[in-house]
Amino acid sequence: MATVETAFEQIITPVTHDLGAFKVNRSLPARERTMVGPFIFVDEFGPARLPAGQGMDVRPHPHINLATVTYLFDGAIEHRDSIGSHQVIEPGAINLMTAGTGIVHSERSPQQLRPEGPSLYGMQTWLALPDGGEEAAPAFDHVAADGLPLIEDGGASARVLMGKLWGAKAATPQHSPTIYADIQLAAGSSLPIDADADERAVMLVGGEAELDGQTLDLCTLYVLRPGHQTRLSSAAGGRLILMGGAAFTTRRYVFWNFVSSSRDRINQAKEDWKAQRFPTIPGDDQEYIPLPEVPKTVSYP
């Protein structure tokens, strides 16, 4: 049996933001680590049921030099952006929005779900764009469940969300080598974790599970040692997220919703947003989130 010292390179306890109707557990960026592969921002939200007549409303806000990835376990989110994309995402599908030179988007609970109170449970992650690709043209990709392979092995299953895992490849576009998967373990089942990626991490998002016999805490990010052959198991059943990919050799900075290898580029984006030089969202241009003086998402020295 492996020990915690050999299995894990780092263990990152999330910071929990209580938004009233639901909670958000943020594990990246953290003081002890900024990235795992291209993943530079990792939020787990829910599970929650919002009050009847209410909904989630993330008003229009900007991004640069990154790609957002939205994946749901339960509920639905309506996405709109400044290049004209309009898509409702539901469990089993993935939304990839490439900000590149700059994009504005909003995320809201669909109107038809609000009377009874919408449910909300899922992952919001950001991927830093690679050197030479940070200023890519803005884009939006929605990949339905049939483009995301489902690997099944006894009582264990894994949906490949990005990259190639267990011999199957997702249809989701990649800007740099990326792995991302939704793993479900029935009681008494187990699943090996591919060790090919430079950097890997797992997070328990529901139920209970162990990694090489070590019990995992809910919503904690466990960064695995490079090349370490490991196995997830669960006695009672659990759900986990696997993420990672190629390591970045150039530092990325974060301020609010902006990610870049250049602090000057981030400062320019801040000024552009304050001066309302970003494009607006067709069908959702009546409000926006102002630039905060002290953001909750920042680079650490």
SEMIKE-667220 format. One record per residue (C-alpha): x, y, z. Coordinates in steps of 0.2 Angstrom, whole numbers, plus 5000, padded with zeros to 4 digits. Layout:
REM SEMIKE-667220
XYZ/...
//
This chain:
REM SEMIKE-667220
500050005000/500750174995/500850305009/500250485008/502050545006/502250444990/500550464983/500350654985/501450794980/500350924988/498650934997/497751094995/496251135007/494951244998/494351425003/492451415005/491451574999/489751575006/488651654993/487051635003/486051514992/487551404989/489351384993/490851384982/492451294986/494051364978/495651264978/496651354964/497451474964/498151444981/499651514991/500551354990/500151324972/499551414957/499251284943/499051104939/499451084921/498451224913/497151234927/497451394936/495651414944/494651274951/492951304959/491751174965/489951244969/488451164977/487551044978/486151164982/484351204979/483951394977/482351464984/480851464973/480751614961/482651644962/484151594952/485951614949/486451774940/488251804936/488151964927/489152004912/491052014916/492652004905/494051874903/495751884894/497151754890/496151604897/494851474893/493451434905/492751264907/490951234914/490351054919/488851014929/488350874940/486550934942/485551084936/485751204921/486651364917/486251484902/487751554894/487851704883/489451794877/490051944867/490351844851/488551794851/488551624858/486951574868/486951394875/486151304890/487251184898/486651024907/487450874915/488450764903/489050904892/490451034893/490651214889/492351284883/492451474881/494151534874/494351714880/496051754871/496051934866/494551974877/492751914879/491251954890/490051824896/488551804908/487951644917/486251634923/484951504929/483651474914/482051564917/480951414916/481851334931/481651484942/479851464948/480251294958/481951344963/483451284952/484751154958/486551194956/488051074957/489651074947/491351134942/491951304935/493851294930/494951404920/496351354909/497851464906/498251484887/499951434882/501451544876/501051604859/499151574861/498651694874/497951814862/496951694852/495351744844/493851724856/492851564853/491551454861/491351264860/489951164867/490250974867/488750864870/488850704880/489150594864/490750684861/491350644879/491850454880/491150354895/492350224901/491550084911/492449954922/491349854933/490549974945/491750114940/491450234926/492350384920/491850524907/493250594898/492950784897/494650834889/496150754882/496550564881/496250454896/496050264898/496250244879/494850364874/494950544868/493650684871/493050794857/493350954867/494651064859/496351084868/497451234868/498851134877/498950954883/497550934895/496650794905/494950814913/493750674919/492250644929/492450484939/491050384948/491350244959/489950124965/490150044982/491649924982/492349974965/494050054960/494850134945/496750154940/497250334936/498350364921/500050424925/500550504908/500250684911/501550804918/500450864932/498850784939/497650814954/496050734960/494550804970/493150714979/491550804975/490350684982/490150524993/491850454999/493350374991/495150324995/496750344984/498050204987/497150175004/497150355010/495450435014/495050585004/494250745011/492850825002/493250964990/495150954994/496350954979/497650814980/499050844968/499850674963/501650644962/502250644943/502250464936/501550384952/500450244948/498850254958/497150184961/495550264967/494250154977/492650174987/491850064999/490150154999/490250254983/490950424977/491150544964/492850624959/493650744947/495350714939/496250864931/497950904924/499050914909/500650984903/501651084915/501851274911/503651344911/503151524910/502251604925/500451664924/499751804934/497951824940/496951974944/495051954946/494451874930/496051904920/497451784918/499051824908/500951794907/501051994907/500552104922/500552244909/499252154899/498152124915/498252314919/497752354901/496252244903/495752324920/495852494911/494852434896/493452364907/493352524918/493252624902/491952494894/493052464879/492552274880/491152214868/489452184875/488352034875/486852024863/485351994874/486152034890/486952214889/485952304903/487152264918/488852214922/490052174936/491152324940/493052294942/493352264961/494652354971/495052194980/494652044970/494451864978/495551794964/497351854964/499151794960/500151764976/501951824977/
//
